[in-house]
């Protein structure tokens, strides 16, 4: 009989603690997830930088895709689907960075072409000057 009486106080203390822990866990699961503000901000900044670098001219498809994904992310936030919103925002950032890279590449190619034209013109001018002496 004494054996059972020693267990009862443990139950009295342990059961409320388990109940409290269960309630805390349920509360944590039920909490509304926060919007992915950092991912959204990073994506918007990348889009802005791409626009300022003239991505509209050189990589409009990628830039438009980035804008579309950020819009879908905003819609996902409105529907409280924060995981999807974060994923879409990250995809928007990647597309904006791709637009920026394509823009920089296209601009570099244009500079290279201009330098080749200038070098060719200089060579032609030197040939003409050398031929008149």
Order of alpha helices (4+ residues) and beta strands (2+ residues): alpha-alpha-alpha-alpha-alpha
